[in-house]
């Protein structure tokens, strides 16, 4: 684990229901600067809803969320919050009519009001970071799924967020394209980017997670370091879920 650092994100007793279905049942967690937290759990257990509440894409029913010490649920400036909390979606969400460069640059010019030449410079730098500077003039339809997701990551990085939320960023990709996206994410984690990742990629979790959080039915069942979670989970349900993951995706070597 990394040494004690300033807390960037604090979530306290978060609740969210849709109609009569309670999705989040009092989630509490915190993320320190430079940490990577990996959230795992069955489908429909509230993982994506949690990320969307943190980014204010969904409004929780109760609870508090603090970003860098500031309570954000009461803030009227949602655009500012979304600049500071990046979000990488499962399905890329690129603009098909814009080039790769324009997709990465648009937030800088439209939201941050940065002058176009400076925005271009920043966008090209982030495209280089994800290995796609040479694709700047192409359109999304000309890219593979893995390349599209790397453009989406570059777009998020260009906004210089305080942390990035990843919602199953490899689940829509063909198996042979997953590695190129995970490698970018691993590099980001090692560079000190603060990240919260919903994923089933346990090799990634082993490599870079400071903490793994197992969620089920809207609550946190267990959390701990990758070593403790993989080698000695305290809850039977955690052990059962991790065993099922290893059967589905193949056993991961110890790293």
N, C-alpha and C positions, 0 to 999 in steps of 0.2 A: 504494500500500500504506500501511496505517497505520503509525505509528511503533512502535518496539519496545515491547512491553507484556508484562505478566506472563503466563506460560503457564498456561492454565486446564486444558487437556487434553493429555496426552502418551500416545501409544500406541507401545509398543515390541515389535517382532518378534512380532506376533500371529498365531497359527496356529489354524485350526479345520477339522476334518474331520467329515463325516457318513458313517458306515459306512466305505467305502474311498475316498470321494471327498473330496479335499482342497479346501476352499472358500477359506480364507485361507492364504496361503503366506508369512507373515512381513511383515505390514503395520506400517509405522512412520510416524507423523505427529504433528504437534502443532498445537494451536490456541491462539492468544493471546486475551486478554480483548478483547472487542469485534470480533473477526474473524468474517467469514462465509466458510466454506469450502464449495465446491460439488463434490460427487463425481459423476462421470459414468462411463458405461461400459455395455457390453452387458448384457442380462438374464442372470442366472445367474452373474455374475462375482464375487459376494461383497459387494456394496455394502450390501444390507440386513442381511446377517449381521454385517458390521462394526459397523453401528449398534446391532444388538441385543446384541452382545458389550460394547460400551461402556456400555450401559444395564443390563447383567447380565440381560437377558431370555434370553440364550444364554450359556453358560459356554464360553470359549475353551479350547483344549487346552493352549496354552502362550503365554507372553508376559506383558507387564505393561501395566496401564493406570493412569495417575495423574490424579486430579482435584484441581486446586489443590495439587499437590505431595504428595497422599496416595495411596498405592497402594490401589486399591479392589477388586481381585480377591480379596484375602485377607479383606476386610471381611465380617463376619457380618450387618451391618445393611443389607440390600438396600433396605429401605424408605427409609432416609436417602439412599442413593445415588440412588434414583429421584425423590426430592424435588428433588435438586440437578441432575439431568440429565433435563430434560423430553424427552418423545417424542411427536411428532405422526405418527400412522399414516396410511397410504394410505386406509383405510376408516373413519376417524373414531372408531370404538369408543365411541360415546356410549351411555348407558343410555336405552333407549326409554321406560321407565316413569317417568323423571324429567323435570321441566321443564328448559328451558335453564339457568335460574338454579341449579337443584338439581344439574345435571351439573357446572357450574363450581364450585359450593360444596362438593361432597361430599368432595373431597380435603382441603380446609381443615378441615372438621369431623371427619372420620373419621381422617385420617392425622396432620394437624398439631394436632388437638384444639383448634382455635380456636373461641371462643364464637360461636354462630350469628349473632348480629346483626353482629359484626365480620366474619365470613366472608361474609355477605350484602353488606356494604359493599365488600369486596375484589372479590367476584365481579361486582358491578354495574360497578365501575370498569373491570375487564378486559373485560367485555362492551361497554362504551362504547368502549374502545380499539379493538375490532375492528368497531365499527359495528352492534352488535346489542343494545344495551340495551333497545330497544323490543320485543325478542322474548323477554324473560326469562321470561314466563309460558307460552310455547308449548312443545310437545313436539317431539322430533326429527322425527317423522313429518310435522309441519306445515312443515318447513323444506326449502329446496333443498339440493343437495349442497354448494354453495359456502358456504351459511350453516352447515351442519353442521360443515364443516371449520374455519370461523372460530370456532365454539363450542369445538371441540377445541383450537384455539390459545389461546383465552381460558382454558380449563381448565388448560392447561399454564402459562400466564403467572401464573395465580393462586397457584401454588405457589412463585413467585419463584425459579426455577432459576438455576444458574450458567451453564448453556448449554442450548440446545434442539437436539435431533436431529429432522430432518424426513425421513421416508422416502417419497419420491415423493408429496408431499401433494396434487398436482393431477391425478394420473394416473387417478383414478376419477371425475373431474368432466367434465360436458359442456363443450365448448370455450368456450361463452359465459360460463361460471361461473369459469373459471380465473383471469381477471384480478382478480376481487375478492379471491381468496386471495393471489395474488402481490403485490397492492398492500399487503396487511397485512404480508406477509413483508418487503417492501422497506422499509416504515416501521419495522419492528422492527430491521432491519439498520442503518438510518440512525440509529436511537436508541441504538445501541451494544450491542444484544443479541448475545451470542456464539452462533453458529449453525453447525451442520454439516448441509448439505442434499444429499440424493440427489435429483436431478431431471434432466429432459431440457429444462427451460425455459431456453434459452440467452440469451433476452432478460433474464431475471432474473439469470443468471450475469454477463452483461456489466454490468448496472446496479450490482450490490452485492458480487460476490465479491472477496475479497482474494486468493484462490488457487483455481484449478480443479485437481482431482485426477482424472486419467484412470486408472481401474482396468480390468483385464481378466485373466481366469483367475486371480483371487486375488492378483494383485500390482499395485503401482502402476507403471504404464508411464511416466507423465510427469506433472509438475505445474508450474504456473507461474501468472503473472498472467493475467487474461482477455485482455489485449492480446497477450501473447506466445503464448498458446495458440491464439487465433483467427487471428492474423496470421502467426505464424511457429513452428508446432509443430516440435519437434526430431525426433520419431519419425514414421516413415511411417504406423504404425498409428493414431496420434493424428489425423493429417491425414485418413486414410481414414474414421475414425469421425465426426469433425466434419463432413466432407463429406456423409456419409449422414444425419446429423441435419439438416443444412440442407436436404437434398432432402425429408426427411420432413415437417419442420415449417415449411419456408419459410426463405429467407435472412433473417438478422437484419441490420438496419441497424447500422452502427457507432455506438456511443454512448460 
